[in-house]
Amino acid sequence: MSKSKRKFQIDEKLQILREGENHGVDATCRKHQIARSLFYNWKNKFDRQGPDGLTPKYHRVDPQLKALEKENERLRKIISKQALELQVKEELLKKTKLHYR
């Protein structure tokens, strides 16, 4: 039997925290099948930040933003390559002008 990661809504977390205060942490954790460390993690976040502390803090990157960043990097490489080619051509032109004088 594989364990899948459960996701709790804010109101569920708050209800579990209240239940833990009223009926005891150990009994509540057993009932909801969560680790005591998770309960105390939620409690610490709630004590520090209130209900906002219980919201998930996922840093998901928008796929469109990621595609734009990739395109920008590709264009930067093209521009730097062209700038290098121009610099080399300018130096060659200077040398050939000096050579023919």
N, C-alpha and C positions, 0 to 999 in steps of 0.2 A: 504494500500500500504506500503510494508516494504522497508526500506532503506537499500541498500546493500553498502558496503564500496567500493568506487571507487579507482582504482589505477592509478596514473598518471605516465607517462614516464618522464624522465628528460627533453626531448625536449618540452613536453607539459607544464611542469612547467616553463621552461624558456620563452616560448611563452606567457604564462599567465602573468608572471612578466613583460615582455616588454610591453604587452598590458595594464597592470595596470599603467605603467609609462606614456604611451601615451594617454590613454583614461580615466584615473581615476580608482582608486581602487574600489570604490563602484559599478560602472557600470560593471567593469570586473568581480567582484565577483558575481553579479547578473546573468550576461550572462553565466558564467560557473557553477553557482550554488555551490559556495564554500563559506565558512565562511571567513570573513575578517581576523580572527585570523590565519586561515590556510595560507592565502596569506602572512601575515606578518611573519609567522613562516618560510615559504619558503624564503622570502626576507632576513631575518636575517641569515639563514643558507647560502644562496648564498653570502651575503656580507662578512661573516666570512671565508668561505671555498671555494668559487667559485662553479663551477658546481658539484664538488665532494660532496659538502654539501647537494645536492638534491638527492643523491642516497639513497635508503632505507637501513637502518642498521638493518637488521633482524639477529638475533642470533639463527639460526636453527641448532640443533645438528644433525649430521649425524647419521642415524639409525645404521650403522655398528659400529660406535664409541660407541654409547649407549649400543649396545649388548656386545661389548668387555668390557666396564666398568662393566656391570652387571656380566659377566663371571669372571672378575678379583675379584670382591667382593665375589662371591661365592667361588672361589678358596682360597682367603684369609681366609674365615671362616673355610674351611676344614683344611688348614694348621695350623691355630691357635688351632683348636680342637685337631689335632694330636699332636702338640707341648705340649699341656696341658696334654694329655694322656701319652706321653713319660715322662714328668716330674714326674707325679704321679707314674708311673711304676718304674722309677729310685729311687725315694724316698722309695718305698716299697721294692725294692731290697736291698737298703742300710740297711733298718731296719731288713730285714730277715737275711742278712749277719752278722749284729751285734748280732742278737738274737742267731744264731747258733755257735758263737765262744766261 
